Amino acid sequence: MSSGTNKRELAKMQADGDGPAIILIQPQMGENIGACARAMLNCGLTDLRLVSPRDGWPNEKAVSASAGATLVLDRVRVFDSTEAAIADLHKVFSTAARVRDLVKPVVTPREAANEMRGHWSAGRKIGLMFGPERTGLVNDDITLSDTLISVPLNPGFSSLNLGQAVLLIAYEWWMTGVEVEDRYLHTGQSEPATKAELQNLFDHLEGELEQSGFYTHPDKRPSMIRNVRNTLQRCGMTEQEVRTFHGIIAALTGRKKQRKVVEP
């Protein structure tokens, strides 16, 4: 499931805190809270809720670790219990390394993002719950969630810190709401060359090659021209690159003519 999001909608998302609430249960270090805030704002999320943070709140170490994500930290809400932190939510997803004998649907981060987008689009409030750094969520907290998220990582080493876990799932959420080209050519200040500009380059190059005697076998000339043209086509040249190639050809042919003049 995917829906396009324009710049105005993204700005509103950041201002209103749309999207999943991030709930950190008994986070132990301010630095990790700050890293989570940074990851959240990277992905347009601003609703951060803390349940009984070990070192209290506010926390200066969180501010320094957030890399400027004050929009998130300024809105932090602190709760005494998990039940209070999720009271206004309709659906809650939780992360856990092990299911711990509970019957729960388990999804990947990508599937979780798709399901969350569906709930959010239907007007439901959703949350993502993360446990303490050392122990993760306990069964009593997991029981309060609807769905478990399991991250399929290297079985021999699947450890994530809190900021990484938040970023990984928040990124999948973000990607369900934006339309991004999987691949594109960055051309800087220059526009892609037109077919006419490319044809002009072909004519220039082929004319100079003809003059230099490059085409030694007339029967192979058509295929050689096609191969050279196809090579240049694959480059995806810009207007500036075409002009540069014209200059290269002119410089090379100019030096060649000059050498002929001075040779005895």
C-alpha positions as CSV (number, residue, x, y, z in Angstrom):
1,M,0.0,0.0,0.0
2,S,1.4,3.4,-1.0
3,S,0.2,6.9,-1.2
4,G,1.9,10.0,-2.6
5,T,2.7,12.8,-0.2
6,N,3.4,16.3,-1.4
7,K,5.6,18.9,0.4
8,R,2.7,20.7,2.0
9,E,1.3,17.4,3.4
10,L,4.8,16.5,4.7
11,A,5.1,19.9,6.4
12,K,1.7,19.4,8.0
13,M,2.7,15.9,9.1
14,Q,5.7,17.3,10.9
15,A,3.7,20.1,12.5
16,D,0.8,18.0,13.6
17,G,2.7,14.9,14.6
18,D,0.8,12.7,12.2
19,G,1.8,9.1,12.0
20,P,2.7,6.5,14.6
21,A,3.5,7.5,18.2
22,I,6.8,6.1,19.4
23,I,6.5,4.7,22.9
24,L,9.8,4.0,24.8
25,I,9.2,1.8,27.8
26,Q,11.6,2.6,30.6
27,P,14.4,3.9,28.4
28,Q,17.7,3.8,30.3
29,M,20.0,6.4,28.6
30,G,19.3,10.0,27.5
31,E,21.6,9.4,24.5
32,N,19.3,6.7,23.2
33,I,16.3,8.9,23.6
34,G,18.0,11.6,21.6
35,A,19.0,9.1,18.9
36,C,15.3,7.9,18.7
37,A,14.2,11.5,18.4
38,R,16.7,12.1,15.5
39,A,15.5,8.9,13.8
40,M,11.9,9.9,14.2
41,L,12.3,13.4,12.7
42,N,14.3,11.8,9.8
43,C,11.0,10.0,9.0
44,G,8.5,12.8,9.8
45,L,7.4,11.5,13.2
46,T,7.1,13.8,16.2
47,D,5.0,12.0,18.8
48,L,7.5,10.6,21.3
49,R,6.2,9.1,24.6
50,L,8.3,8.0,27.5
51,V,7.2,5.5,30.2
52,S,9.2,6.0,33.4
53,P,12.6,7.0,31.9
54,R,15.4,5.8,34.2
55,D,17.2,9.2,34.4
56,G,14.1,11.3,34.4
57,W,13.0,14.0,32.0
58,P,14.1,16.4,30.6
59,N,17.6,15.1,29.9
60,E,20.4,17.1,28.5
61,K,22.2,14.1,27.1
62,A,19.1,13.4,24.9
63,V,19.3,17.0,23.6
64,S,22.9,16.6,22.5
65,A,22.3,13.2,20.9
66,S,19.3,14.3,19.0
67,A,21.4,16.4,16.5
68,G,18.8,19.2,16.5
69,A,15.6,17.2,16.6
70,T,14.1,19.6,19.1
71,L,10.8,19.5,17.4
72,V,10.4,16.0,18.8
73,L,12.0,16.5,22.2
74,D,10.0,19.7,22.9
75,R,6.8,17.6,22.6
76,V,7.8,14.6,24.6
77,R,5.2,13.3,27.0
78,V,6.1,11.2,30.1
79,F,3.8,8.6,31.6
80,D,3.9,6.4,34.7
81,S,2.6,3.3,33.0
82,T,2.3,1.7,29.6
83,E,-1.5,1.6,29.9
84,A,-1.5,5.4,30.2
85,A,0.9,5.9,27.3
86,I,-1.2,4.0,24.9
87,A,-4.7,4.9,26.2
88,D,-5.7,7.1,23.2
89,L,-4.4,4.7,20.5
90,H,-6.4,2.2,18.5
91,K,-3.6,-0.1,17.4
92,V,-0.3,-0.8,18.9
93,F,2.7,-2.6,17.3
94,S,5.5,-3.8,19.5
95,T,9.1,-5.0,18.9
96,A,10.4,-8.1,20.5
97,A,13.3,-10.4,19.8
98,R,11.3,-13.4,21.1
99,V,7.6,-14.1,21.2
100,R,7.8,-15.5,24.7
101,D,5.0,-18.1,24.5
102,L,2.3,-15.5,23.6
103,V,0.0,-16.0,20.6
104,K,0.5,-12.9,18.5
105,P,0.6,-12.1,14.8
106,V,4.2,-11.4,13.9
107,V,5.1,-9.2,10.9
108,T,8.3,-7.8,9.3
109,P,8.9,-4.0,9.6
110,R,7.8,-3.6,6.0
111,E,4.5,-5.4,6.5
112,A,4.0,-3.5,9.7
113,A,4.4,-0.2,7.9
114,N,1.8,-1.2,5.3
115,E,-0.6,-2.2,8.0
116,M,0.0,0.9,10.0
117,R,-0.5,3.0,6.9
118,G,-3.9,1.3,6.4
119,H,-5.0,2.1,9.9
120,W,-3.7,5.6,9.8
121,S,-5.5,6.3,6.5
122,A,-8.7,5.0,8.1
123,G,-8.4,7.6,10.8
124,R,-7.1,5.3,13.6
125,K,-4.3,6.3,15.9
126,I,-1.4,3.9,16.0
127,G,1.7,3.4,18.1
128,L,5.1,1.7,18.0
129,M,6.3,0.3,21.4
130,F,9.9,-0.4,22.2
131,G,11.3,-1.9,25.4
132,P,14.3,-1.1,27.6
133,E,17.7,-1.3,26.0
134,R,19.0,-4.3,28.0
135,T,15.9,-6.5,28.4
136,G,13.3,-5.5,25.8
137,L,9.6,-5.6,26.4
138,V,8.2,-7.8,29.1
139,N,5.2,-10.0,28.6
140,D,2.8,-7.6,30.4
141,D,3.7,-4.9,27.9
142,I,3.6,-7.2,24.9
143,T,0.2,-8.3,25.9
144,L,-1.1,-4.8,25.5
145,S,0.0,-4.6,21.8
146,D,-1.9,-6.0,18.8
147,T,1.0,-7.1,16.6
148,L,4.6,-8.0,17.1
149,I,7.3,-6.8,14.7
150,S,10.3,-9.1,14.1
151,V,13.3,-7.8,12.2
152,P,14.9,-10.5,10.0
153,L,18.6,-9.9,10.6
154,N,21.7,-12.1,10.7
155,P,20.7,-15.0,13.1
156,G,24.2,-15.0,14.5
157,F,24.2,-11.3,15.4
158,S,20.8,-9.5,15.4
159,S,21.5,-6.9,18.1
160,L,20.1,-3.4,17.5
161,N,20.4,-0.4,19.7
162,L,17.2,1.6,20.4
163,G,17.9,4.3,17.9
164,Q,18.6,1.8,15.1
165,A,15.4,-0.1,15.8
166,V,13.3,3.0,15.7
167,L,14.9,4.2,12.5
168,L,14.5,0.9,10.8
169,I,10.8,0.7,11.4
170,A,10.1,4.4,11.0
171,Y,11.9,4.4,7.6
172,E,9.6,1.6,6.4
173,W,6.6,3.8,7.5
174,W,8.0,6.8,5.8
175,M,8.5,5.0,2.5
176,T,4.8,4.0,2.4
177,G,3.8,7.6,2.3
178,V,6.2,9.1,-0.3
179,E,6.8,8.5,-4.0
180,V,10.5,8.2,-4.6
181,E,12.2,7.1,-7.8
182,D,14.2,4.0,-7.3
183,R,16.9,5.3,-9.6
184,Y,17.5,8.6,-11.4
185,L,20.3,10.5,-13.0
186,H,21.4,13.6,-11.1
187,T,22.4,16.1,-13.8
188,G,23.3,19.1,-11.5
189,Q,22.7,22.4,-13.3
190,S,22.7,20.9,-16.8
191,E,19.7,19.4,-18.5
192,P,19.7,16.0,-20.3
193,A,20.8,16.3,-23.9
194,T,18.2,16.3,-26.5
195,K,18.2,13.8,-29.3
196,A,19.1,16.6,-31.8
197,E,22.2,17.5,-29.7
198,L,23.2,13.9,-29.5
199,Q,22.8,13.5,-33.3
200,N,25.0,16.6,-33.8
201,L,27.6,15.0,-31.7
202,F,27.4,11.7,-33.6
203,D,27.8,13.6,-36.9
204,H,30.8,15.5,-35.6
205,L,32.5,12.4,-34.2
206,E,31.8,10.2,-37.2
207,G,33.0,12.9,-39.6
208,E,36.3,13.2,-37.8
209,L,36.7,9.4,-37.7
210,E,36.0,9.3,-41.4
211,Q,38.7,12.0,-42.1
212,S,41.2,10.1,-39.9
213,G,40.8,6.8,-41.7
214,F,39.3,5.0,-38.7
215,Y,36.8,3.1,-40.9
216,T,39.4,0.8,-42.6
217,H,36.8,-1.8,-43.6
218,P,33.8,-0.2,-45.4
219,D,31.7,-3.3,-44.9
220,K,32.0,-2.9,-41.1
221,R,31.4,0.8,-41.0
222,P,27.6,0.6,-40.3
223,S,28.0,-1.7,-37.4
224,M,30.9,0.3,-35.9
225,I,28.8,3.5,-36.1
226,R,25.9,1.7,-34.4
227,N,28.2,0.5,-31.6
228,V,29.7,3.9,-31.0
229,R,26.3,5.6,-31.0
230,N,24.9,3.0,-28.6
231,T,27.8,3.5,-26.3
232,L,27.2,7.2,-26.1
233,Q,23.5,6.7,-25.7
234,R,24.0,4.6,-22.6
235,C,25.9,7.4,-21.0
236,G,22.8,9.5,-20.5
237,M,24.7,12.6,-21.5
238,T,23.7,16.1,-20.4
239,E,23.9,19.2,-22.6
240,Q,27.2,20.2,-20.9
241,E,28.7,16.8,-21.5
242,V,27.8,16.9,-25.1
243,R,29.6,20.3,-25.4
244,T,32.6,18.9,-23.6
245,F,32.8,16.0,-26.0
246,H,32.6,18.4,-29.0
247,G,35.6,20.2,-27.4
248,I,37.5,17.0,-26.9
249,I,37.0,16.0,-30.5
250,A,38.1,19.4,-31.7
251,A,41.2,19.4,-29.5
252,L,42.3,16.0,-30.5
253,T,41.8,16.6,-34.2
254,G,43.5,20.0,-34.0
255,R,46.6,18.6,-32.4
256,K,46.7,15.8,-35.0
257,K,46.6,18.3,-37.8
258,Q,49.3,20.4,-36.2
259,R,51.7,17.4,-35.9
260,K,51.3,16.8,-39.6
261,V,52.3,20.3,-40.4
262,V,55.6,20.3,-38.4
263,E,56.7,16.8,-39.5
264,P,59.4,16.9,-42.2
